[in-house]
Amino acid sequence: MPDQPTTGKPPTSEAADDATRRPQRQLQPLDPPAVPFAIGGIVLWLIAALILLLFRDTLSAHGHTDWLWICVAGALWGLPGWYVMVRHDRRRAAQRASRSDEESSSVG
């Protein structure tokens, strides 16, 4: 009896496995544009503010008028975030362009 547990497969050497194994692709991280996320956040805050604006009387009767102002503040804070995301996307596009220029010049 062998000391090793059987797995149902015949034992093979690692060198044979490496020779028959297909090379794996190097996965790249996702790189989506950030501007749509910033705009989406601003739009969601504005929609929430408009909905709460419809219930302004009910909110004030229960002492929750600050909810409306929180939505307005969220939309306003989203504007500088939008600006930052525009700069980020431009910088990332410029880096990608310079990287592709370096690769094309080194190949030829």
N, C-alpha and C positions, 0 to 999 in steps of 0.2 A: 504494500500500500504506500502510495506517495504521501509525504508529509503535507503537501500543498493541496488546498481544496480545488476541486475541478469546477470549471466554469462552463463546460460544455463545448469549448473551443479547444482545438489542439494548440499546444504551446508553440509560439513562433518567436523568432528573434526580433529585437527592436529594429535592427538594420533592415530586415525584410519589410517591416511595417513602414519604415520611413521611405523606402523605395517605392512602395505601392500607394502610399498616401498622397492624395491630391494636395497641391500647395494651397494654403488658405489665403484668401484675400485679406489685405490689411483694411480693416474697417475705419472709416473716417467719421468723426463726430458730426452730428447735424449742425448745419450752419444757416438757420433760417434768418431772414431779415427781421430786425427788431422793431422797426417803425410800425408795422401793422398791429403789433401787440400793444404799443403805447397808445395808438389811436383807438384801438378796441377798448382799452381801459377807460379812456376819457369818455368815449361814447356810452359805456355802461354806467359811469357815474352820472352823466347827464340824463340818461333814461331814468335812473333811479330818482334823480332830483325832480324830473317832470312828473313822475308818478306820485311822489310825495307832495308835490305842489298841488295836485288835485285834492289831496286830503289835508290841506293846510289847516282848515278849521278843526278837524278832528285831532290833528297833532297838537295844535295849541290848546285844545280843551283838556288834553291829557298830559300836557307839559313836555311834549316831545318835539318842539320846533327845532331843536338842535340837530335832529336827524337830517332835515333839509339842508342845513348849513354844512353838515359833514359831507353830504354829496356834492355840494358846490365846491367845498374846499378840495375834495378828491379830484374833481375835474380841473380845478385851477392848478393843483400840484402836478397834474398830469402834463401840463404844457411844458414846464422845464424838462420833464422826463422825455417828452417827445423830441425836444431839441437835442438832448443828450443821445437819444437813439439814432437820430439823423446823423449826427457826427460820428457815432460808432459805426453805422453801416457804411458811411463814406470812407472811413479809415480802413475798414475791413476790405472793401472793394479795391482800394488803392494797394493794399498789401497783397491781395490776390493777383492784381494785375502785375505788380513788380515781381512777384514770385514766378508768374508764367513767363514774363520777359526773360528772367534769369535762366529758366529751364530751356527756353527756346534758343537763347544765345549759347548755352553750354552744349547743346546737342549739335548745332550746325557749325 
